[in-house]
Amino acid sequence: METLASSTIEWGVAARAIPGQPSSGDLDLVKSFPNGVLVAALDGVGHGEEAASAATVARSILEAYAGEPVIALIGRCHERLRATRGVAMSVASFNVSQGLMTWLGVGNVQGVLLRRGLSRSVTEESLLLRAGVVGVQLPSLRVSVLPVSTGDTLIFATDGIGSDFDRGLARNYPPGKAAASVLARHGKTTDDALVLVARYLRDRP
Ligand SMILES: [Mn+2]
């Protein structure tokens, strides 16, 4: 299954826990399913062990049901996270045969899609974040669906990354190096921090 992920997207992640904590409440997931790939970034409320355990529960659910529609996925997570502090999460589901990305965010995990246009210009789409916390207060959910083309770059960044991070870093470097650079330059030391950069590799069918 990871073969499909690596033939569909190229991705890299950089993350660190808030200083003094052994585990981070910010987690990522890249998981293939038949005909697609699910990409997610999660931020357990607060930091430390409780945040990490809540985020771990959410990630395991996303992993187990990766092929489901994203609204159903968020609903499953909400049910399972009720006894926890809750988790902010943004998810993107790539459908390979349709050349579409469906994304949804609850809480404050920023999402950006840098799209290569027909010209050399790059347009930027921002994920509309719904206020709420999965497991605590679920807002009404509505997905956005965007066509994706080869070279388009998805970025998820938790609020431990400055929201004005340098888009050029993410666009111009291989994903692993891009993620490391964004974390190094824009990571805050007051919270867990995670940035995921995923570049779409497929041509539109
Ligand atoms: Mn945070």
Boltz pocket constraint, residues with backbone or C-beta under 6 A from the ligand:
constraints:
  - pocket:
      binder: B
      contacts: [[A, 43], [A, 44], [A, 46], [A, 158], [A, 159], [A, 160], [A, 191], [A, 192]]
      max_distance: 6.0
